[in-house]
């Protein structure tokens, strides 16, 4: 299910959706108070049934498939599944605030909504205990494609994508902000060297954290093109940037959170780029732990078309040719780069 943020309609309070409304899940009838947005149901006994097992194991410097066991999914849980630097933390924060009734979250976002299959220096036991202690709906994240985890009944999977060249330039800034980064990482080389590595890089399931155009496309193919996840909710970063307020509405709709206008307004204001950057220690993964040189730099610019004026025509042409080879479907390529908003309007 692709979510479009263009246009408006009364039935969804301002956001238009390009596919039919999803069938209501059993938990949706009792879990929300329409006026307060507060949780009315304890989910601890609602363990989600596995409909299909994982098909692959992805691992890397951070990614550890053995850590999936830290999260025992319940019906009503939400899994944000994106390639790196595609609005993961932004989406998590919006969803967490919607679930908890406003911007004042009970814990820092990484504690409340962990990257479940990654080792960022927090023990697996601590992550598991923190997740099990939450009695309501939970939001977790992964950068692993959908064939790397089971399909669960009643778990909402939200996927967000971004123009691959925006991913590339955001990754470069991201890597320079990590204290213990490998100085030989291709992302730290000159733009000319780095873009060559990004374009030409191949997928290595044992080193999946080495991001490349191929890993972004594999993520899209195994998560979206495969049709593996029933009722997958699909978003594009550029569409979300175009109207953050509508993005909050659309995420609430996708997750079947019955949020009123006042809650939508407060969450939209609190999750604007400048607001999140100003409170980076609360929202950045492992924020406040010294993992980053500066927590605030985790939030770089919140913009699109970062490559303009930075890549040569030849480099852009090489990228386009490689993208077409990896993802032959013209419509899929157009959406992956531009979302539902024409490129000329961004």
C-alpha positions as CSV (number, residue, x, y, z in Angstrom):
1,X,0.0,0.0,0.0
2,X,1.6,3.2,-1.2
3,X,0.7,6.3,0.8
4,X,0.4,9.5,-1.2
5,X,0.6,12.9,0.5
6,X,-0.8,14.8,-2.4
7,X,-4.2,16.4,-2.2
8,X,-6.8,16.2,0.5
9,X,-10.1,14.6,1.5
10,X,-12.5,14.7,4.4
11,X,-12.3,11.1,5.2
12,X,-8.6,11.1,6.2
13,X,-8.4,14.7,7.6
14,X,-6.3,16.1,4.8
15,X,-4.2,13.3,3.4
16,X,-5.1,11.4,0.2
17,X,-4.1,7.7,0.0
18,X,-3.5,6.0,-3.3
19,X,-4.9,2.6,-2.1
20,X,-7.9,1.5,-0.2
21,X,-8.0,1.9,3.5
22,X,-6.5,-1.2,5.2
23,X,-8.8,-3.7,6.8
24,X,-9.2,-2.9,10.5
25,X,-7.2,-5.3,12.7
26,X,-8.8,-6.8,15.8
27,X,-6.8,-4.6,18.2
28,X,-7.9,-1.4,16.5
29,X,-11.4,-1.4,18.0
30,X,-10.3,-1.0,21.6
31,X,-6.9,0.5,21.9
32,X,-7.5,4.3,21.4
33,X,-9.6,7.0,22.9
34,X,-10.6,9.1,20.0
35,X,-10.3,12.4,21.9
36,X,-7.2,11.9,24.0
37,X,-5.2,9.6,21.8
38,X,-4.3,7.6,24.9
39,X,-3.9,3.9,25.0
40,X,-6.7,1.8,26.4
41,X,-5.5,-1.8,26.0
42,X,-2.7,-3.9,27.5
43,X,-1.0,-5.7,24.6
44,X,1.4,-7.9,26.6
45,X,-0.6,-11.1,26.0
46,X,-1.2,-10.4,22.3
47,X,1.9,-12.2,20.8
48,X,1.9,-12.0,17.1
49,X,1.7,-15.2,15.1
50,X,4.5,-15.9,12.5
51,X,3.0,-16.2,9.0
52,X,6.2,-16.7,7.2
53,X,9.8,-17.2,8.4
54,X,12.8,-15.1,7.5
55,X,14.5,-16.2,4.3
56,X,17.9,-14.6,4.7
57,X,20.3,-13.5,7.4
58,X,21.8,-10.1,7.0
59,X,24.8,-9.1,9.1
60,X,27.4,-6.3,9.3
61,X,29.5,-4.2,11.6
62,X,26.4,-3.1,13.5
63,X,23.7,-5.5,12.2
64,X,23.4,-8.8,14.1
65,X,20.5,-11.1,13.1
66,X,20.8,-12.9,16.4
67,X,19.4,-9.8,18.1
68,X,16.0,-10.2,16.5
69,X,15.2,-12.2,19.6
70,X,15.3,-9.0,21.7
71,X,11.8,-8.2,20.3
72,X,8.9,-10.6,20.6
73,X,6.3,-8.9,18.4
74,X,2.8,-8.4,19.6
75,X,-0.3,-7.6,17.6
76,X,-0.3,-3.8,17.2
77,X,3.4,-3.4,17.1
78,X,4.9,-1.3,14.3
79,X,8.2,-2.0,12.5
80,X,9.8,0.8,10.6
81,X,11.9,-0.8,7.9
82,X,14.1,1.5,5.7
83,X,17.5,1.7,4.2
84,X,19.8,4.0,6.2
85,X,19.3,7.7,5.9
86,X,15.7,7.5,4.6
87,X,13.8,9.2,7.5
88,X,13.9,6.2,9.9
89,X,14.3,8.2,13.1
90,X,11.9,10.9,11.9
91,X,9.2,8.2,11.2
92,X,9.9,6.4,14.5
93,X,9.5,9.7,16.4
94,X,6.3,10.6,14.8
95,X,4.8,7.2,15.5
96,X,6.1,7.1,19.1
97,X,4.5,10.5,19.8
98,X,1.2,9.5,18.2
99,X,1.1,6.3,20.3
100,X,2.0,8.1,23.5
101,X,-0.4,10.9,23.0
102,X,2.1,13.8,22.4
103,X,5.7,15.0,22.3
104,X,6.5,14.2,25.9
105,X,7.7,10.6,25.5
106,X,8.3,8.6,28.6
107,X,11.9,7.7,27.6
108,X,14.4,8.7,25.0
109,X,13.4,7.5,21.6
110,X,16.3,4.9,21.2
111,X,15.3,3.3,24.5
112,X,11.6,3.4,23.6
113,X,12.1,2.4,19.9
114,X,15.3,0.5,19.4
115,X,17.1,-0.7,16.3
116,X,16.3,-4.3,17.2
117,X,18.8,-6.2,15.0
118,X,21.8,-3.9,15.7
119,X,24.6,-3.8,18.3
120,X,25.2,-0.2,19.2
121,X,26.8,-0.9,22.5
122,X,23.6,-1.6,24.5
123,X,23.3,-5.2,25.7
124,X,20.6,-7.4,24.0
125,X,19.3,-8.2,27.5
126,X,18.7,-4.5,28.3
127,X,17.0,-4.0,25.0
128,X,14.7,-6.9,25.6
129,X,13.8,-5.9,29.1
130,X,13.0,-2.4,28.0
131,X,10.7,-3.6,25.2
132,X,9.0,-6.2,27.4
133,X,8.2,-3.5,30.0
134,X,6.1,-1.5,27.5
135,X,2.5,-2.5,27.9
136,X,1.1,-0.7,24.8
137,X,1.8,-0.6,21.2
138,X,5.5,-0.5,20.4
139,X,7.6,0.9,17.6
140,X,10.9,-0.6,16.6
141,X,13.2,-0.2,13.6
142,X,15.4,-2.1,11.2
143,X,17.5,-1.4,8.1
144,X,17.2,-5.1,7.1
145,X,15.1,-5.9,4.0
146,X,11.8,-7.7,4.6
147,X,13.2,-11.1,3.6
148,X,15.5,-10.9,6.6
149,X,12.8,-11.1,9.2
150,X,9.5,-13.1,9.6
151,X,6.1,-11.9,8.5
152,X,3.9,-11.5,11.6
153,X,0.2,-11.3,11.9
154,X,-1.0,-7.9,13.2
155,X,2.4,-6.2,13.0
156,X,2.3,-3.1,10.8
157,X,5.4,-2.7,8.6
158,X,6.2,0.9,7.4
159,X,8.8,1.3,4.7
160,X,10.3,4.7,3.8
161,X,12.6,5.3,0.8
162,X,14.6,8.2,-0.6
163,X,16.4,9.2,-3.8
164,X,19.5,7.0,-3.7
165,X,21.8,10.0,-4.4
166,X,20.3,11.8,-1.4
167,X,21.0,8.7,0.6
168,X,24.6,8.7,-0.6
169,X,25.3,12.3,0.4
170,X,23.5,12.0,3.7
171,X,25.6,8.8,4.5
172,X,28.8,10.8,3.8
173,X,27.9,13.3,6.5
174,X,26.7,10.5,8.8
175,X,30.0,8.6,8.6
176,X,32.0,11.7,9.5
177,X,30.0,12.0,12.7
178,X,30.8,8.5,14.1
179,X,33.6,8.5,16.6
180,X,34.9,5.0,15.9
181,X,34.5,4.9,12.1
182,X,37.0,2.9,10.1
183,X,39.2,5.6,8.4
184,X,39.3,3.5,5.3
185,X,35.5,3.4,4.8
186,X,34.8,4.3,1.2
187,X,32.3,6.9,2.3
188,X,35.1,9.0,3.8
189,X,37.0,9.3,0.5
190,X,36.7,12.1,-2.0
191,X,33.2,12.5,-3.6
192,X,34.6,11.1,-6.9
193,X,36.0,8.0,-5.1
194,X,33.0,7.6,-2.9
195,X,30.4,7.8,-5.6
196,X,32.3,5.3,-7.7
197,X,32.2,2.9,-4.7
198,X,28.5,3.6,-4.1
199,X,27.5,3.0,-7.7
200,X,29.7,0.0,-8.3
201,X,29.4,-1.7,-4.9
202,X,27.9,-5.2,-4.8
203,X,25.7,-6.7,-2.1
204,X,27.5,-8.7,0.6
205,X,25.1,-10.4,3.1
206,X,27.9,-10.7,5.6
207,X,28.8,-7.0,5.3
208,X,25.4,-5.5,4.6
209,X,26.2,-2.3,6.5
210,X,28.5,-1.3,3.7
211,X,25.9,0.7,2.0
212,X,25.7,1.0,-1.8
213,X,23.2,1.6,-4.6
214,X,22.9,-2.2,-4.8
215,X,21.9,-2.5,-1.1
216,X,19.3,0.2,-1.4
217,X,17.8,-1.5,-4.5
218,X,17.9,-4.9,-2.8
219,X,16.0,-3.4,0.1
220,X,13.4,-2.1,-2.2
221,X,13.0,-5.3,-4.2
222,X,12.8,-7.6,-1.2
223,X,10.5,-5.3,0.8
224,X,8.3,-3.7,-1.9
225,X,8.6,-5.5,-5.2
226,X,8.4,-9.0,-3.6
227,X,5.0,-8.4,-2.1
228,X,6.2,-10.3,0.9
229,X,4.6,-8.1,3.5
230,X,0.8,-8.0,3.4
231,X,-0.6,-4.5,3.6
232,X,2.9,-2.9,3.6
233,X,2.7,0.8,4.2
234,X,5.0,2.6,1.8
235,X,6.2,6.2,2.1
236,X,8.7,8.4,0.4
237,X,11.0,10.9,2.2
238,X,10.5,13.6,-0.4
239,X,6.7,13.5,0.0
240,X,7.1,13.7,3.8
241,X,9.4,16.7,3.5
242,X,7.0,18.4,1.2
243,X,4.4,18.6,4.0
244,X,5.4,17.3,7.4
245,X,1.9,17.9,8.8
246,X,0.3,15.6,6.2
247,X,3.1,13.1,6.8
248,X,2.0,12.9,10.5
249,X,-1.6,12.3,9.4
250,X,-0.6,9.7,6.9
251,X,1.5,7.8,9.4
252,X,-1.3,7.9,11.9
253,X,-3.7,6.5,9.3
254,X,-1.2,3.8,8.1
255,X,-0.7,2.6,11.7
256,X,-4.4,2.9,12.5
257,X,-3.8,5.4,15.3
258,X,-7.0,7.4,15.8
259,X,-5.3,10.7,16.4
260,X,-7.3,13.9,16.7
261,X,-6.4,17.3,15.1
262,X,-4.8,18.7,18.2
263,X,-2.5,15.7,18.6
264,X,-1.5,15.8,14.9
265,X,-0.7,19.5,15.2
266,X,1.5,19.0,18.3
267,X,3.4,16.0,16.8
268,X,4.0,17.8,13.5
269,X,5.5,20.8,15.4
270,X,7.6,18.6,17.7
271,X,9.0,16.5,14.8
272,X,9.9,19.4,12.5
273,X,13.6,19.2,11.5
274,X,14.8,22.1,13.6
275,X,12.9,20.8,16.7
276,X,14.4,17.4,16.4
277,X,17.9,18.7,15.8
278,X,17.6,20.9,18.8
279,X,16.7,17.9,20.9
280,X,19.1,15.4,19.2
281,X,20.2,13.7,22.4
282,X,16.6,12.6,22.9
283,X,16.0,11.3,19.4
284,X,19.3,10.2,17.7
285,X,20.2,6.5,18.0
286,X,22.3,6.1,21.2
287,X,22.1,9.8,21.6
288,X,23.8,11.2,24.7
289,X,26.2,8.2,25.0
290,X,29.2,9.6,23.1
291,X,28.7,7.4,20.1
292,X,28.4,10.5,17.9
293,X,30.9,13.4,17.7
294,X,27.9,15.7,18.0
295,X,24.3,14.3,18.5
296,X,22.9,17.3,16.6
297,X,24.9,16.4,13.5
298,X,22.9,13.2,13.2
299,X,20.2,15.5,11.7
300,X,22.1,16.9,8.8
301,X,19.8,19.1,6.6
302,X,16.4,17.5,6.1
303,X,16.5,18.3,2.3
304,X,16.4,16.6,-1.0
305,X,18.5,16.9,-4.2
306,X,21.8,17.1,-2.3
307,X,23.8,16.0,-5.4
308,X,23.1,19.1,-7.4
309,X,26.3,20.9,-8.2
310,X,28.4,18.1,-6.5
311,X,28.4,15.4,-9.2
312,X,29.6,15.6,-12.8
313,X,27.2,14.8,-15.6
314,X,29.3,11.7,-16.2
315,X,28.8,10.5,-12.6
316,X,25.1,11.2,-12.8
317,X,24.9,9.2,-16.0
318,X,26.8,6.3,-14.5
319,X,24.5,6.3,-11.6
320,X,21.4,6.3,-13.8
321,X,22.7,3.5,-15.9
322,X,23.5,1.4,-12.9
323,X,20.1,2.1,-11.3
324,X,18.4,1.0,-14.5
325,X,20.3,-2.2,-14.5
326,X,19.5,-3.0,-10.9
327,X,15.9,-1.9,-11.1
328,X,14.6,-2.3,-14.7
329,X,11.0,-1.2,-13.8
330,X,10.6,2.4,-15.0
331,X,7.7,3.2,-12.7
332,X,9.5,1.8,-9.7
333,X,12.7,3.8,-10.5
334,X,10.7,7.0,-10.9
335,X,8.9,6.5,-7.6
336,X,12.1,5.6,-5.8
337,X,13.8,8.8,-6.9
338,X,10.9,11.2,-6.7
339,X,8.1,9.7,-4.7
340,X,4.6,10.8,-5.7
341,X,5.6,14.5,-6.2
342,X,7.0,15.5,-9.6
343,X,10.7,16.2,-9.3
344,X,10.2,19.7,-10.7
345,X,8.2,20.7,-7.6
346,X,10.8,19.7,-5.1
